[in-house]
Amino acid sequence: MKCLKLRYHYIPIWEKAALTLQEAAAYSGIGENKLREITNEKGNDLVLWNGNKRLIKRKPLDRFIEHHFSL
């Protein structure tokens, strides 16, 4: 019986569709607490929930950063 070897392919942050809080903080330069505060606001399109896990959509995050002068 042969064992199946899995190879893990790491996807660069700038190619991912959704980022964890830690990845989004590293990608954007915005702190994790500030990102948590922003994504807690109602009506934003930045957050994608996977159960209890908060994922931040990368493209809407880019647009959010482009349109805001300060946080």
N, C-alpha and C positions, 0 to 999 in steps of 0.2 A: 504494500500500500504506500503510495507516494504522498508526501506532505506538500501542501500548496504553500509556496512562499509568497507573501504579500509584499509588494513594494509600495512605500508611501511616497506619493508625489506631493511636494510642497508647492502650494500656489502662492505667488507673491501677493502682498497685501493690495497692491494697485490693480490686480486682476480679479480680486474677489468681489462678489456682488454684495455680500453682507459681512460685516466685521463685528468681532466681539468688542466690548468696551475698551479692553486693553489695546487691541489692534487699532481701533478708531482713535484712541488717544495718541498712539505713536504716529499714526498716519496724518492726523490733523494738527497736532500740537496743542489740542484742547485737553484739559485735565479730565480724568475719569469722573470726578464728582460733578463737574460742569456738564459733561455729556449726559450723565444720569439725570441732572436737573432739566436739561433741554428736552430729553426724550420722555420725561414724565408729564410734560405739558400736553393737554388734550388737543387733538386735531392736527398734530404734526405727522408728516409722512416719513419720518426718519427711522422709526423703530419697527422691527419685525420680531414678534414674539415666537419663540420655539419652546412651548411649555413655559417654564419660569425663566428661561434664558433670553436675555435681551440682545438682539442683534441689530446693528445699525447699518442701514442701506448706504452703500458707498456713494453712488451717484447723487442721491438727494442730499447727502452730507456735503459733497462738493458744491452743489448749488446753494445750500444754506450758508456755507462759508463765503461764497462769492457775493451774496446779497446782504450780508451783515457787516456793519462797520465795527461794532464792538459787541462783546458778550457780557 
